[in-house]
């Protein structure tokens, strides 16, 4: 486990049980979502290549902005 995660979990442990449950549910949902994406992309490398081509085309045409410039 990383140091940052250990610190975060120590802070979560200080919260009331109901708030701990909410945060745990959010974290588990995020992990499941990432696992679904990974499985989906692994099963279809052509789809990943298509998404990458689309992103590069948008970047090259100037449609992208740095995140710190978003409203």
Gaussian input, Z-matrix of N, CA and C with variables (Angstrom, degrees):
# hf/3-21g

backbone

0 1
 N
 C     1     B1
 C     2     B2     1     A1
 N     3     B3     2     A2     1     D1
 C     4     B4     3     A3     2     D2
 C     5     B5     4     A4     3     D3
 N     6     B6     5     A5     4     D4
 C     7     B7     6     A6     5     D5
 C     8     B8     7     A7     6     D6
 N     9     B9     8     A8     7     D7
 C    10    B10     9     A9     8     D8
 C    11    B11    10    A10     9     D9
 N    12    B12    11    A11    10    D10
 C    13    B13    12    A12    11    D11
 C    14    B14    13    A13    12    D12
 N    15    B15    14    A14    13    D13
 C    16    B16    15    A15    14    D14
 C    17    B17    16    A16    15    D15
 N    18    B18    17    A17    16    D16
 C    19    B19    18    A18    17    D17
 C    20    B20    19    A19    18    D18
 N    21    B21    20    A20    19    D19
 C    22    B22    21    A21    20    D20
 C    23    B23    22    A22    21    D21
 N    24    B24    23    A23    22    D22
 C    25    B25    24    A24    23    D23
 C    26    B26    25    A25    24    D24
 N    27    B27    26    A26    25    D25
 C    28    B28    27    A27    26    D26
 C    29    B29    28    A28    27    D27
 N    30    B30    29    A29    28    D28
 C    31    B31    30    A30    29    D29
 C    32    B32    31    A31    30    D30
 N    33    B33    32    A32    31    D31
 C    34    B34    33    A33    32    D32
 C    35    B35    34    A34    33    D33
 N    36    B36    35    A35    34    D34
 C    37    B37    36    A36    35    D35
 C    38    B38    37    A37    36    D36
 N    39    B39    38    A38    37    D37
 C    40    B40    39    A39    38    D38
 C    41    B41    40    A40    39    D39
 N    42    B42    41    A41    40    D40
 C    43    B43    42    A42    41    D41
 C    44    B44    43    A43    42    D42
 N    45    B45    44    A44    43    D43
 C    46    B46    45    A45    44    D44
 C    47    B47    46    A46    45    D45
 N    48    B48    47    A47    46    D46
 C    49    B49    48    A48    47    D47
 C    50    B50    49    A49    48    D48
 N    51    B51    50    A50    49    D49
 C    52    B52    51    A51    50    D50
 C    53    B53    52    A52    51    D51
 N    54    B54    53    A53    52    D52
 C    55    B55    54    A54    53    D53
 C    56    B56    55    A55    54    D54
 N    57    B57    56    A56    55    D55
 C    58    B58    57    A57    56    D56
 C    59    B59    58    A58    57    D57
 N    60    B60    59    A59    58    D58
 C    61    B61    60    A60    59    D59
 C    62    B62    61    A61    60    D60
 N    63    B63    62    A62    61    D61
 C    64    B64    63    A63    62    D62
 C    65    B65    64    A64    63    D63
 N    66    B66    65    A65    64    D64
 C    67    B67    66    A66    65    D65
 C    68    B68    67    A67    66    D66
 N    69    B69    68    A68    67    D67
 C    70    B70    69    A69    68    D68
 C    71    B71    70    A70    69    D69
 N    72    B72    71    A71    70    D70
 C    73    B73    72    A72    71    D71
 C    74    B74    73    A73    72    D72
 N    75    B75    74    A74    73    D73
 C    76    B76    75    A75    74    D74
 C    77    B77    76    A76    75    D75
 N    78    B78    77    A77    76    D76
 C    79    B79    78    A78    77    D77
 C    80    B80    79    A79    78    D78
 N    81    B81    80    A80    79    D79
 C    82    B82    81    A81    80    D80
 C    83    B83    82    A82    81    D81
 N    84    B84    83    A83    82    D82
 C    85    B85    84    A84    83    D83
 C    86    B86    85    A85    84    D84
 N    87    B87    86    A86    85    D85
 C    88    B88    87    A87    86    D86
 C    89    B89    88    A88    87    D87
 N    90    B90    89    A89    88    D88
 C    91    B91    90    A90    89    D89
 C    92    B92    91    A91    90    D90
 N    93    B93    92    A92    91    D91
 C    94    B94    93    A93    92    D92
 C    95    B95    94    A94    93    D93
 N    96    B96    95    A95    94    D94
 C    97    B97    96    A96    95    D95
 C    98    B98    97    A97    96    D96
 N    99    B99    98    A98    97    D97
 C   100   B100    99    A99    98    D98
 C   101   B101   100   A100    99    D99
 N   102   B102   101   A101   100   D100
 C   103   B103   102   A102   101   D101
 C   104   B104   103   A103   102   D102
 N   105   B105   104   A104   103   D103
 C   106   B106   105   A105   104   D104
 C   107   B107   106   A106   105   D105
 N   108   B108   107   A107   106   D106
 C   109   B109   108   A108   107   D107
 C   110   B110   109   A109   108   D108
 N   111   B111   110   A110   109   D109
 C   112   B112   111   A111   110   D110
 C   113   B113   112   A112   111   D111
 N   114   B114   113   A113   112   D112
 C   115   B115   114   A114   113   D113
 C   116   B116   115   A115   114   D114
 N   117   B117   116   A116   115   D115
 C   118   B118   117   A117   116   D116
 C   119   B119   118   A118   117   D117
 N   120   B120   119   A119   118   D118
 C   121   B121   120   A120   119   D119
 C   122   B122   121   A121   120   D120
 N   123   B123   122   A122   121   D121
 C   124   B124   123   A123   122   D122
 C   125   B125   124   A124   123   D123
 N   126   B126   125   A125   124   D124
 C   127   B127   126   A126   125   D125
 C   128   B128   127   A127   126   D126
 N   129   B129   128   A128   127   D127
 C   130   B130   129   A129   128   D128
 C   131   B131   130   A130   129   D129
 N   132   B132   131   A131   130   D130
 C   133   B133   132   A132   131   D131
 C   134   B134   133   A133   132   D132
 N   135   B135   134   A134   133   D133
 C   136   B136   135   A135   134   D134
 C   137   B137   136   A136   135   D135
 N   138   B138   137   A137   136   D136
 C   139   B139   138   A138   137   D137
 C   140   B140   139   A139   138   D138
 N   141   B141   140   A140   139   D139
 C   142   B142   141   A141   140   D140
 C   143   B143   142   A142   141   D141
 N   144   B144   143   A143   142   D142
 C   145   B145   144   A144   143   D143
 C   146   B146   145   A145   144   D144
 N   147   B147   146   A146   145   D145
 C   148   B148   147   A147   146   D146
 C   149   B149   148   A148   147   D147
 N   150   B150   149   A149   148   D148
 C   151   B151   150   A150   149   D149
 C   152   B152   151   A151   150   D150
 N   153   B153   152   A152   151   D151
 C   154   B154   153   A153   152   D152
 C   155   B155   154   A154   153   D153
 N   156   B156   155   A155   154   D154
 C   157   B157   156   A156   155   D155
 C   158   B158   157   A157   156   D156
 N   159   B159   158   A158   157   D157
 C   160   B160   159   A159   158   D158
 C   161   B161   160   A160   159   D159
 N   162   B162   161   A161   160   D160
 C   163   B163   162   A162   161   D161
 C   164   B164   163   A163   162   D162
 N   165   B165   164   A164   163   D163
 C   166   B166   165   A165   164   D164
 C   167   B167   166   A166   165   D165
 N   168   B168   167   A167   166   D166
 C   169   B169   168   A168   167   D167
 C   170   B170   169   A169   168   D168
 N   171   B171   170   A170   169   D169
 C   172   B172   171   A171   170   D170
 C   173   B173   172   A172   171   D171
 N   174   B174   173   A173   172   D172
 C   175   B175   174   A174   173   D173
 C   176   B176   175   A175   174   D174
 N   177   B177   176   A176   175   D175
 C   178   B178   177   A177   176   D176
 C   179   B179   178   A178   177   D177
 N   180   B180   179   A179   178   D178
 C   181   B181   180   A180   179   D179
 C   182   B182   181   A181   180   D180
 N   183   B183   182   A182   181   D181
 C   184   B184   183   A183   182   D182
 C   185   B185   184   A184   183   D183
 N   186   B186   185   A185   184   D184
 C   187   B187   186   A186   185   D185
 C   188   B188   187   A187   186   D186
 N   189   B189   188   A188   187   D187
 C   190   B190   189   A189   188   D188
 C   191   B191   190   A190   189   D189
 N   192   B192   191   A191   190   D190
 C   193   B193   192   A192   191   D191
 C   194   B194   193   A193   192   D192
 N   195   B195   194   A194   193   D193
 C   196   B196   195   A195   194   D194
 C   197   B197   196   A196   195   D195
 N   198   B198   197   A197   196   D196
 C   199   B199   198   A198   197   D197
 C   200   B200   199   A199   198   D198
 N   201   B201   200   A200   199   D199
 C   202   B202   201   A201   200   D200
 C   203   B203   202   A202   201   D201
 N   204   B204   203   A203   202   D202
 C   205   B205   204   A204   203   D203
 C   206   B206   205   A205   204   D204
 N   207   B207   206   A206   205   D205
 C   208   B208   207   A207   206   D206
 C   209   B209   208   A208   207   D207
 N   210   B210   209   A209   208   D208
 C   211   B211   210   A210   209   D209
 C   212   B212   211   A211   210   D210

   B1=1.4439
   B2=1.5280
   B3=1.3199
   B4=1.4551
   B5=1.5235
   B6=1.3178
   B7=1.4635
   B8=1.5323
   B9=1.3155
   B10=1.4671
   B11=1.5269
   B12=1.3169
   B13=1.4617
   B14=1.5234
   B15=1.3198
   B16=1.4677
   B17=1.5206
   B18=1.3329
   B19=1.4645
   B20=1.5268
   B21=1.3230
   B22=1.4637
   B23=1.5293
   B24=1.3230
   B25=1.4596
   B26=1.5310
   B27=1.3232
   B28=1.4695
   B29=1.5192
   B30=1.3267
   B31=1.4636
   B32=1.5250
   B33=1.3128
   B34=1.4715
   B35=1.5240
   B36=1.3175
   B37=1.4679
   B38=1.5209
   B39=1.3119
   B40=1.4693
   B41=1.5308
   B42=1.3117
   B43=1.4640
   B44=1.5177
   B45=1.3384
   B46=1.4657
   B47=1.5362
   B48=1.3247
   B49=1.4708
   B50=1.5262
   B51=1.3063
   B52=1.4739
   B53=1.5293
   B54=1.3164
   B55=1.4605
   B56=1.5287
   B57=1.3104
   B58=1.4619
   B59=1.5238
   B60=1.3200
   B61=1.4728
   B62=1.5256
   B63=1.3285
   B64=1.4610
   B65=1.5215
   B66=1.3242
   B67=1.4631
   B68=1.5225
   B69=1.3131
   B70=1.4662
   B71=1.5270
   B72=1.3189
   B73=1.4637
   B74=1.5231
   B75=1.3325
   B76=1.4672
   B77=1.5255
   B78=1.3118
   B79=1.4611
   B80=1.5245
   B81=1.3189
   B82=1.4682
   B83=1.5211
   B84=1.3307
   B85=1.4663
   B86=1.5236
   B87=1.3314
   B88=1.4608
   B89=1.5267
   B90=1.3098
   B91=1.4687
   B92=1.5283
   B93=1.3263
   B94=1.4638
   B95=1.5216
   B96=1.3285
   B97=1.4630
   B98=1.5243
   B99=1.3196
   B100=1.4622
   B101=1.5300
   B102=1.3218
   B103=1.4614
   B104=1.5266
   B105=1.3347
   B106=1.4711
   B107=1.5240
   B108=1.3541
   B109=1.4595
   B110=1.5206
   B111=1.3127
   B112=1.4644
   B113=1.5303
   B114=1.3236
   B115=1.4670
   B116=1.5226
   B117=1.3107
   B118=1.4579
   B119=1.5237
   B120=1.3192
   B121=1.4637
   B122=1.5240
   B123=1.3175
   B124=1.4633
   B125=1.5264
   B126=1.3219
   B127=1.4577
   B128=1.5276
   B129=1.3271
   B130=1.4588
   B131=1.5287
   B132=1.3315
   B133=1.4626
   B134=1.5310
   B135=1.3192
   B136=1.4626
   B137=1.5264
   B138=1.3321
   B139=1.4657
   B140=1.5198
   B141=1.3189
   B142=1.4584
   B143=1.5268
   B144=1.3124
   B145=1.4596
   B146=1.5207
   B147=1.3229
   B148=1.4608
   B149=1.5265
   B150=1.3349
   B151=1.4646
   B152=1.5316
   B153=1.3128
   B154=1.4594
   B155=1.5268
   B156=1.3288
   B157=1.4646
   B158=1.5225
   B159=1.3179
   B160=1.4674
   B161=1.5295
   B162=1.3202
   B163=1.4649
   B164=1.5269
   B165=1.3256
   B166=1.4605
   B167=1.5217
   B168=1.3101
   B169=1.4661
   B170=1.5277
   B171=1.3278
   B172=1.4612
   B173=1.5254
   B174=1.3308
   B175=1.4593
   B176=1.5264
   B177=1.3148
   B178=1.4679
   B179=1.5262
   B180=1.3295
   B181=1.4660
   B182=1.5290
   B183=1.3369
   B184=1.4599
   B185=1.5140
   B186=1.3093
   B187=1.4621
   B188=1.5271
   B189=1.3228
   B190=1.4653
   B191=1.5288
   B192=1.3423
   B193=1.4653
   B194=1.5233
   B195=1.3137
   B196=1.4675
   B197=1.5322
   B198=1.3191
   B199=1.4692
   B200=1.5112
   B201=1.3330
   B202=1.4554
   B203=1.5219
   B204=1.3376
   B205=1.4665
   B206=1.5228
   B207=1.3114
   B208=1.4585
   B209=1.5180
   B210=1.3299
   B211=1.4747
   B212=1.5045
   A1=108.09
   A2=116.33
   A3=119.72
   A4=111.05
   A5=114.94
   A6=120.36
   A7=111.02
   A8=115.98
   A9=119.63
   A10=110.62
   A11=117.08
   A12=119.68
   A13=110.79
   A14=116.98
   A15=120.04
   A16=111.06
   A17=117.09
   A18=121.34
   A19=110.00
   A20=116.34
   A21=120.49
   A22=110.81
   A23=117.07
   A24=120.12
   A25=111.61
   A26=116.66
   A27=119.97
   A28=110.03
   A29=116.64
   A30=120.61
   A31=111.20
   A32=116.60
   A33=120.62
   A34=110.08
   A35=117.12
   A36=121.30
   A37=112.25
   A38=117.43
   A39=121.84
   A40=112.40
   A41=116.11
   A42=120.71
   A43=111.19
   A44=116.31
   A45=119.48
   A46=110.29
   A47=116.77
   A48=120.44
   A49=114.31
   A50=118.27
   A51=120.12
   A52=110.71
   A53=117.65
   A54=120.61
   A55=111.24
   A56=116.66
   A57=120.48
   A58=110.07
   A59=116.26
   A60=120.58
   A61=110.96
   A62=116.32
   A63=120.04
   A64=110.65
   A65=116.42
   A66=119.88
   A67=112.01
   A68=117.26
   A69=120.60
   A70=110.60
   A71=116.53
   A72=120.85
   A73=110.62
   A74=117.17
   A75=120.61
   A76=111.34
   A77=116.40
   A78=120.61
   A79=111.52
   A80=116.94
   A81=120.22
   A82=111.44
   A83=117.37
   A84=120.59
   A85=110.68
   A86=116.76
   A87=120.85
   A88=110.79
   A89=116.79
   A90=120.62
   A91=110.47
   A92=117.08
   A93=120.50
   A94=111.21
   A95=116.59
   A96=120.65
   A97=110.85
   A98=116.80
   A99=120.60
   A100=111.27
   A101=116.93
   A102=120.40
   A103=110.71
   A104=116.93
   A105=120.17
   A106=110.41
   A107=116.96
   A108=120.09
   A109=110.75
   A110=116.45
   A111=120.39
   A112=110.57
   A113=116.18
   A114=119.93
   A115=110.74
   A116=116.71
   A117=121.28
   A118=111.35
   A119=115.98
   A120=119.43
   A121=111.88
   A122=116.96
   A123=119.93
   A124=110.73
   A125=116.43
   A126=120.87
   A127=112.01
   A128=116.38
   A129=119.33
   A130=110.99
   A131=117.52
   A132=119.54
   A133=112.86
   A134=116.87
   A135=120.03
   A136=110.49
   A137=116.98
   A138=120.15
   A139=109.99
   A140=117.42
   A141=121.31
   A142=110.40
   A143=116.87
   A144=120.46
   A145=110.63
   A146=116.74
   A147=121.07
   A148=111.16
   A149=116.60
   A150=120.26
   A151=110.78
   A152=116.71
   A153=120.51
   A154=110.88
   A155=117.27
   A156=121.01
   A157=110.64
   A158=116.28
   A159=120.98
   A160=110.87
   A161=116.89
   A162=120.92
   A163=110.90
   A164=117.17
   A165=120.03
   A166=111.81
   A167=116.97
   A168=120.33
   A169=110.62
   A170=117.37
   A171=120.68
   A172=110.92
   A173=116.75
   A174=120.51
   A175=110.59
   A176=115.91
   A177=120.50
   A178=112.58
   A179=117.13
   A180=119.84
   A181=112.28
   A182=116.87
   A183=120.40
   A184=115.02
   A185=117.67
   A186=121.02
   A187=113.18
   A188=117.77
   A189=121.64
   A190=110.01
   A191=114.25
   A192=120.87
   A193=108.31
   A194=116.62
   A195=118.98
   A196=110.20
   A197=116.64
   A198=120.50
   A199=112.84
   A200=117.58
   A201=119.27
   A202=113.04
   A203=117.37
   A204=121.48
   A205=112.40
   A206=117.90
   A207=120.69
   A208=110.15
   A209=116.97
   A210=119.71
   A211=112.87
   D1=140.26
   D2=-179.63
   D3=-76.86
   D4=161.21
   D5=179.49
   D6=-62.16
   D7=-42.89
   D8=-178.48
   D9=-62.08
   D10=-41.60
   D11=178.74
   D12=-65.95
   D13=-39.42
   D14=177.04
   D15=-60.71
   D16=-43.00
   D17=178.57
   D18=-63.06
   D19=-45.27
   D20=-179.59
   D21=-61.01
   D22=-44.68
   D23=-178.91
   D24=-67.60
   D25=-32.96
   D26=175.47
   D27=-63.53
   D28=-41.34
   D29=178.41
   D30=-68.07
   D31=-40.80
   D32=178.43
   D33=-61.14
   D34=-38.27
   D35=-178.82
   D36=-63.11
   D37=-19.31
   D38=179.22
   D39=-83.07
   D40=-13.31
   D41=-177.47
   D42=-81.45
   D43=160.90
   D44=174.93
   D45=-61.97
   D46=152.47
   D47=-177.77
   D48=-52.64
   D49=-39.31
   D50=-178.62
   D51=-63.15
   D52=-40.17
   D53=178.28
   D54=-70.46
   D55=-34.96
   D56=175.92
   D57=-61.81
   D58=-42.37
   D59=179.46
   D60=-61.78
   D61=-42.69
   D62=179.67
   D63=-61.82
   D64=-48.34
   D65=-179.95
   D66=-64.47
   D67=-39.71
   D68=178.48
   D69=-63.05
   D70=-41.92
   D71=178.83
   D72=-63.30
   D73=-43.61
   D74=178.33
   D75=-61.58
   D76=-44.40
   D77=-179.80
   D78=-63.96
   D79=-45.35
   D80=179.33
   D81=-64.85
   D82=-38.77
   D83=177.15
   D84=-62.84
   D85=-40.34
   D86=179.37
   D87=-65.77
   D88=-41.82
   D89=177.83
   D90=-61.86
   D91=-45.19
   D92=178.94
   D93=-62.20
   D94=-40.78
   D95=179.13
   D96=-62.35
   D97=-44.91
   D98=178.19
   D99=-62.49
   D100=-38.96
   D101=178.90
   D102=-65.33
   D103=-39.28
   D104=178.17
   D105=-64.54
   D106=-43.66
   D107=178.25
   D108=-61.14
   D109=-46.10
   D110=-178.64
   D111=-60.53
   D112=-44.06
   D113=179.71
   D114=-65.60
   D115=-41.98
   D116=-178.99
   D117=-63.35
   D118=-46.05
   D119=-179.13
   D120=-70.95
   D121=-34.51
   D122=177.79
   D123=-66.42
   D124=-33.34
   D125=-178.61
   D126=-77.35
   D127=-16.59
   D128=-176.63
   D129=-140.50
   D130=76.47
   D131=179.64
   D132=-60.13
   D133=-28.33
   D134=178.89
   D135=-66.06
   D136=-36.91
   D137=178.13
   D138=-65.66
   D139=-41.10
   D140=178.11
   D141=-63.56
   D142=-42.85
   D143=178.59
   D144=-62.40
   D145=-39.31
   D146=178.58
   D147=-64.55
   D148=-42.93
   D149=177.70
   D150=-63.36
   D151=-40.25
   D152=178.73
   D153=-64.68
   D154=-42.92
   D155=177.99
   D156=-61.43
   D157=-42.40
   D158=179.12
   D159=-62.85
   D160=-44.54
   D161=179.50
   D162=-63.21
   D163=-42.98
   D164=178.53
   D165=-64.15
   D166=-40.03
   D167=178.48
   D168=-63.34
   D169=-41.69
   D170=177.44
   D171=-64.10
   D172=-40.83
   D173=178.73
   D174=-63.34
   D175=-48.43
   D176=-177.37
   D177=-64.42
   D178=-28.87
   D179=-179.57
   D180=-87.87
   D181=3.71
   D182=176.73
   D183=81.75
   D184=16.04
   D185=-178.52
   D186=-83.71
   D187=-3.33
   D188=-176.72
   D189=-104.31
   D190=147.69
   D191=175.17
   D192=-131.03
   D193=149.89
   D194=175.10
   D195=-59.97
   D196=145.78
   D197=-178.23
   D198=-57.91
   D199=-33.28
   D200=-178.56
   D201=-74.38
   D202=-3.28
   D203=176.18
   D204=-102.44
   D205=-1.22
   D206=179.85
   D207=-73.56
   D208=150.31
   D209=-179.69
   D210=-65.12

